[in-house]
Amino acid sequence: MISERQERLLKLIIEDYIKTARPIGSKSLCEILNCSSATIRNEMSELEDLGLLEKTHISSGRVPSEKGYRYYVDNIMKPKEIDKEELNELQTVFNSKSLVLTDAISKSMEIISEMTNYTAIVLGSTSKENKVTKIEVVPIDSTNLIAIVITDKGHVEHKNVKLEEKVSVAEIKQTVDLINKLIIGVPISEVSSLLEYEIKPIIAQYVKQHEVLYNAFYNAFTDFSDNSFKMNGTKNILMQPEFNNTDKIRDIISKFEDKEIIKNIKEEDNGINIYIGSENEFDDDLTIIKTKYNINGEEGTLALIGPKRMEYDRAITLLDYIKKNIDKD
């Protein structure tokens, strides 16, 4: 256990470092804690011996260690209230009648990414668990349309599709009707294969421009089947001052581009969980805060990824707000 003064000192050091990314000066600490610089040095030295602080490479200043952040999260930190403007923005998303819940989740995580400058990830169930109940198409013009896929889990995906040449609305409708008759109840991950080997020959019998439409729908379903996660703000991490090393930046970018690594972020435990540095399998220099959600039996994960110097109290509150809105619906 650490003393009450040491705990207060650790809190000050961590919360200041979160804001500034620089070691706090002992003079400021003396004024806040009303004690001498010698006392501060001694207390900081003890906290360092306990592994809660560590020296920086560029100066003699001390900054929080991974163990220090863990102590702060477990023993000191309190959730932070959401700013009124931020709350209004999120409430607008969840109160929108034009958005299904899955879209509201994606949009709210996109907003949180912008608010915090962290990377936000929404992991859904794999496409094997989602079976097609219907596809719809909204023609924009003779070469552009929006394809909408609805699954048995209530999941809705939409994609802009560009045709290689002009196709009549009648031919598009006929193709969609044929596909709908043949793919109901088929997992999204199997639709592309079904299109290629069974549906394509049938479309060819009835639709003049079958090749153009087949290619468009094949590509769309291939994207749908691989669309089990959404990610926002991947560049936000690289704007953090601690990531100014070219090799480190390249390493993080390659991880964000690896779909299998991203899918492994999936959360298995309940509640909102914090994985600091080496506690997560993604990167030792990052923190991942994540939670599991459930919509009509379909489980997914919400995650925020940021530096270890993360605004934990705010990030937890924002994720908790989304989780509660999901459970409410």
C-alpha positions as CSV (number, residue, x, y, z in Angstrom):
1,M,0.0,0.0,0.0
2,I,1.1,3.6,-0.6
3,S,0.4,6.5,1.7
4,E,-2.4,9.0,1.2
5,R,0.1,11.7,0.1
6,Q,1.8,9.3,-2.3
7,E,-1.5,8.4,-3.8
8,R,-2.4,12.0,-4.2
9,L,1.0,12.7,-5.7
10,L,0.6,9.8,-8.2
11,K,-2.8,11.0,-9.2
12,L,-1.4,14.5,-9.9
13,I,1.5,13.2,-11.9
14,I,-0.6,10.8,-14.0
15,E,-3.5,13.3,-14.7
16,D,-1.0,16.1,-15.6
17,Y,1.0,13.7,-17.9
18,I,-2.2,12.6,-19.6
19,K,-2.9,16.2,-20.5
20,T,0.6,17.4,-21.4
21,A,2.7,14.3,-22.3
22,R,5.5,16.0,-20.2
23,P,6.8,15.3,-16.7
24,I,5.3,17.8,-14.2
25,G,7.7,20.2,-12.5
26,S,8.4,19.6,-8.8
27,K,7.6,23.3,-8.1
28,S,4.0,22.9,-9.2
29,L,3.7,19.7,-7.1
30,C,5.1,21.6,-4.0
31,E,2.5,24.3,-4.4
32,I,-0.4,21.9,-4.8
33,L,0.7,19.5,-2.0
34,N,2.0,22.3,0.3
35,C,5.3,20.6,1.0
36,S,9.0,21.0,0.2
37,S,10.8,19.9,-3.0
38,A,12.9,17.5,-0.9
39,T,9.7,15.8,0.4
40,I,8.4,15.6,-3.2
41,R,11.7,14.1,-4.4
42,N,11.6,11.5,-1.6
43,E,8.0,10.5,-2.3
44,M,8.7,10.3,-6.0
45,S,11.7,8.1,-5.4
46,E,9.6,5.8,-3.3
47,L,6.9,5.6,-6.0
48,E,9.7,4.8,-8.5
49,D,11.0,2.0,-6.2
50,L,7.5,0.6,-6.1
51,G,7.5,0.6,-9.9
52,L,4.6,3.1,-10.2
53,L,6.8,5.8,-11.8
54,E,9.8,5.6,-14.1
55,K,12.4,8.1,-15.5
56,T,12.1,9.3,-19.0
57,H,14.9,8.9,-21.5
58,I,15.1,12.6,-22.3
59,S,15.2,14.1,-18.9
60,S,15.4,13.3,-15.2
61,G,11.6,13.8,-14.9
62,R,9.5,10.9,-13.8
63,V,6.4,9.7,-15.7
64,P,3.8,7.0,-14.9
65,S,4.8,3.4,-15.6
66,E,2.5,0.7,-16.8
67,K,2.1,-0.4,-13.2
68,G,1.4,3.2,-12.2
69,Y,-1.5,3.5,-14.7
70,R,-2.9,0.2,-13.5
71,Y,-2.8,1.4,-9.9
72,Y,-4.5,4.6,-11.0
73,V,-7.3,2.8,-12.9
74,D,-8.0,0.3,-10.1
75,N,-7.7,2.6,-7.1
76,I,-7.8,6.3,-7.9
77,M,-9.7,7.1,-11.1
78,K,-13.4,8.0,-11.0
79,P,-15.6,7.9,-14.2
80,K,-16.0,11.4,-15.7
81,E,-19.3,13.0,-16.6
82,I,-20.0,13.4,-20.3
83,D,-19.9,17.0,-21.5
84,K,-23.4,18.3,-22.4
85,E,-22.5,19.0,-26.0
86,E,-21.0,15.5,-26.4
87,L,-24.0,14.0,-24.7
88,N,-26.4,15.8,-27.0
89,E,-24.5,14.6,-30.1
90,L,-24.6,11.0,-28.9
91,Q,-28.3,11.2,-27.9
92,T,-29.2,12.5,-31.4
93,V,-27.7,9.4,-32.9
94,F,-29.5,6.9,-30.7
95,N,-32.8,8.8,-30.9
96,S,-32.7,8.9,-34.7
97,K,-35.6,7.0,-36.2
98,S,-33.7,6.7,-39.5
99,L,-30.9,4.6,-38.1
100,V,-31.1,0.9,-37.1
101,L,-29.3,0.1,-33.9
102,T,-26.2,-1.4,-35.6
103,D,-25.8,1.8,-37.6
104,A,-26.3,4.0,-34.5
105,I,-23.5,2.0,-32.8
106,S,-21.1,2.6,-35.7
107,K,-22.0,6.3,-35.9
108,S,-21.6,6.8,-32.2
109,M,-18.2,5.1,-32.1
110,E,-17.1,7.3,-35.0
111,I,-18.2,10.4,-33.0
112,I,-16.3,9.1,-29.9
113,S,-13.2,8.7,-32.1
114,E,-13.4,12.3,-33.2
115,M,-14.1,13.5,-29.6
116,T,-11.1,11.6,-28.0
117,N,-8.6,11.3,-30.9
118,Y,-8.5,7.6,-30.2
119,T,-9.1,4.8,-32.7
120,A,-12.6,3.3,-32.3
121,I,-13.5,-0.3,-33.4
122,V,-16.8,-2.1,-33.7
123,L,-16.5,-5.8,-34.0
124,G,-19.6,-7.7,-35.1
125,S,-20.3,-11.3,-35.3
126,T,-18.7,-13.2,-38.2
127,S,-20.6,-13.4,-41.5
128,K,-21.0,-17.2,-40.9
129,E,-23.5,-16.3,-38.1
130,N,-25.5,-13.9,-40.3
131,K,-27.9,-15.5,-42.8
132,V,-29.4,-13.4,-45.6
133,T,-33.1,-12.7,-45.4
134,K,-33.4,-10.2,-48.2
135,I,-31.4,-8.0,-50.5
136,E,-32.7,-4.7,-51.8
137,V,-31.3,-2.3,-54.4
138,V,-31.9,1.4,-54.8
139,P,-30.8,2.6,-58.3
140,I,-29.2,6.0,-58.2
141,D,-28.8,6.2,-62.0
142,S,-28.0,3.9,-64.9
143,T,-24.5,3.0,-63.6
144,N,-24.8,3.5,-59.8
145,L,-26.9,1.8,-57.2
146,I,-27.0,1.1,-53.4
147,A,-27.1,-2.6,-52.4
148,I,-28.7,-3.3,-49.1
149,V,-28.4,-6.7,-47.3
150,I,-30.6,-7.6,-44.4
151,T,-29.8,-10.7,-42.2
152,D,-31.7,-12.9,-39.8
153,K,-30.0,-11.2,-36.9
154,G,-31.5,-7.8,-37.9
155,H,-28.2,-6.7,-39.2
156,V,-28.3,-4.3,-42.2
157,E,-25.4,-3.6,-44.5
158,H,-25.3,-1.2,-47.4
159,K,-22.8,-0.6,-50.1
160,N,-22.5,1.8,-53.1
161,V,-22.1,-0.3,-56.3
162,K,-20.8,1.1,-59.5
163,L,-21.7,-0.8,-62.7
164,E,-19.2,-1.2,-65.5
165,E,-21.8,0.0,-68.1
166,K,-25.3,1.3,-68.2
167,V,-28.0,-1.2,-67.2
168,S,-31.8,-0.7,-67.2
169,V,-33.7,-0.5,-64.0
170,A,-35.8,-3.4,-65.2
171,E,-32.8,-5.7,-65.6
172,I,-31.5,-4.7,-62.2
173,K,-34.8,-5.5,-60.6
174,Q,-35.1,-8.9,-62.4
175,T,-31.6,-9.8,-61.2
176,V,-32.3,-8.9,-57.6
177,D,-35.6,-10.9,-57.7
178,L,-33.7,-14.0,-59.0
179,I,-30.9,-13.6,-56.4
180,N,-33.5,-13.1,-53.6
181,K,-35.2,-16.4,-54.5
182,L,-31.9,-18.3,-54.3
183,I,-30.0,-16.9,-51.3
184,I,-32.6,-16.7,-48.5
185,G,-31.2,-18.4,-45.4
186,V,-27.7,-18.6,-46.8
187,P,-24.8,-17.3,-44.6
188,I,-23.3,-14.1,-46.0
189,S,-19.9,-15.8,-46.2
190,E,-21.3,-18.4,-48.6
191,V,-23.2,-16.1,-50.9
192,S,-20.2,-15.2,-53.2
193,S,-19.6,-18.9,-53.9
194,L,-23.3,-19.6,-54.5
195,L,-23.4,-16.6,-56.9
196,E,-20.5,-17.9,-58.9
197,Y,-21.4,-21.6,-59.3
198,E,-25.2,-21.7,-59.1
199,I,-26.8,-18.3,-59.6
200,K,-24.7,-16.9,-62.4
201,P,-25.9,-19.5,-65.0
202,I,-29.5,-18.9,-64.0
203,I,-29.1,-15.1,-64.3
204,A,-27.6,-15.6,-67.8
205,Q,-30.8,-17.2,-69.0
206,Y,-33.0,-14.3,-68.1
207,V,-30.9,-11.1,-68.0
208,K,-29.2,-9.7,-71.1
209,Q,-26.5,-7.7,-69.2
210,H,-26.0,-10.5,-66.7
211,E,-22.2,-10.3,-66.7
212,V,-22.1,-6.6,-65.6
213,L,-24.7,-7.3,-62.9
214,Y,-23.1,-10.5,-61.7
215,N,-19.7,-8.8,-61.3
216,A,-21.2,-6.0,-59.3
217,F,-23.1,-8.2,-56.9
218,Y,-20.3,-10.7,-56.6
219,N,-17.9,-7.9,-55.5
220,A,-20.5,-6.4,-53.2
221,F,-21.1,-9.7,-51.4
222,T,-17.4,-10.4,-51.1
223,D,-17.1,-7.1,-49.3
224,F,-20.1,-7.8,-47.1
225,S,-18.7,-11.2,-46.0
226,D,-15.5,-9.6,-44.9
227,N,-17.1,-6.6,-43.2
228,S,-17.3,-7.9,-39.6
229,F,-15.6,-4.9,-38.2
230,K,-15.6,-1.1,-38.6
231,M,-12.7,1.1,-37.6
232,N,-12.5,4.9,-37.2
233,G,-9.6,7.2,-36.4
234,T,-6.7,5.0,-37.3
235,K,-4.5,8.1,-37.9
236,N,-5.4,9.5,-34.5
237,I,-2.9,7.3,-32.8
238,L,-0.1,8.6,-35.0
239,M,-0.8,12.2,-33.9
240,Q,0.0,11.4,-30.3
241,P,3.4,12.9,-29.3
242,E,4.8,9.6,-28.0
243,F,4.7,8.1,-31.4
244,N,7.3,10.0,-33.3
245,N,9.4,7.1,-34.2
246,T,9.1,6.0,-37.9
247,D,9.6,2.3,-37.1
248,K,6.9,2.5,-34.4
249,I,4.5,4.3,-36.6
250,R,5.0,1.7,-39.4
251,D,4.5,-1.1,-36.9
252,I,1.2,0.3,-35.6
253,I,-0.1,1.0,-39.1
254,S,0.7,-2.6,-40.2
255,K,-1.3,-3.9,-37.2
256,F,-4.3,-1.7,-38.1
257,E,-4.2,-3.1,-41.6
258,D,-4.1,-6.7,-40.5
259,K,-7.7,-7.9,-40.3
260,E,-6.9,-11.0,-38.3
261,I,-5.1,-8.9,-35.6
262,I,-8.1,-6.5,-35.4
263,K,-10.6,-9.4,-35.1
264,N,-8.6,-10.8,-32.2
265,I,-9.5,-7.6,-30.2
266,K,-12.8,-9.3,-29.5
267,E,-13.9,-9.1,-25.8
268,E,-15.0,-12.2,-24.0
269,D,-15.7,-10.8,-20.5
270,N,-18.6,-8.7,-19.3
271,G,-18.2,-5.1,-18.2
272,I,-15.8,-2.4,-19.5
273,N,-12.3,-3.8,-19.4
274,I,-9.0,-1.9,-19.6
275,Y,-5.8,-3.6,-21.1
276,I,-2.8,-1.4,-20.5
277,G,0.4,-2.0,-22.6
278,S,1.6,-5.6,-22.2
279,E,-1.8,-6.6,-20.8
280,N,-3.2,-6.5,-24.4
281,E,-1.9,-8.6,-27.3
282,F,-2.1,-5.8,-29.8
283,D,0.8,-3.5,-28.8
284,D,2.8,-2.9,-25.6
285,D,2.7,0.9,-26.1
286,L,-1.0,1.2,-26.4
287,T,-4.1,0.8,-24.2
288,I,-7.3,-0.9,-25.3
289,I,-10.6,-0.3,-23.5
290,K,-13.3,-2.6,-24.7
291,T,-16.7,-4.0,-23.8
292,K,-18.9,-6.8,-25.1
293,Y,-22.4,-6.0,-26.4
294,N,-25.4,-8.1,-27.4
295,I,-28.2,-7.4,-29.9
296,N,-30.9,-10.0,-30.2
297,G,-28.4,-12.8,-29.4
298,E,-25.7,-11.3,-31.7
299,E,-22.5,-10.5,-29.8
300,G,-20.0,-7.9,-30.7
301,T,-17.2,-5.8,-29.2
302,L,-16.7,-2.0,-28.8
303,A,-13.1,-0.9,-28.4
304,L,-11.1,2.3,-28.0
305,I,-7.4,2.2,-28.7
306,G,-5.1,5.0,-27.5
307,P,-1.7,5.6,-25.9
308,K,-1.1,4.4,-22.3
309,R,-1.3,8.1,-21.6
310,M,-5.0,7.8,-22.1
311,E,-7.9,9.8,-20.6
312,Y,-9.3,6.7,-18.9
313,D,-12.1,8.3,-16.9
314,R,-13.6,9.9,-20.1
315,A,-13.1,7.0,-22.4
316,I,-14.8,4.6,-19.9
317,T,-17.8,6.9,-19.5
318,L,-18.3,7.3,-23.2
319,L,-18.1,3.5,-23.8
320,D,-20.5,2.9,-20.9
321,Y,-23.0,5.3,-22.4
322,I,-23.1,3.4,-25.7
323,K,-23.3,0.0,-23.9
324,K,-26.2,1.2,-21.8
325,N,-28.1,2.5,-24.9
326,I,-27.5,-0.9,-26.6
327,D,-28.9,-2.8,-23.6
328,K,-31.9,-0.4,-23.4
329,D,-32.9,-1.2,-26.9
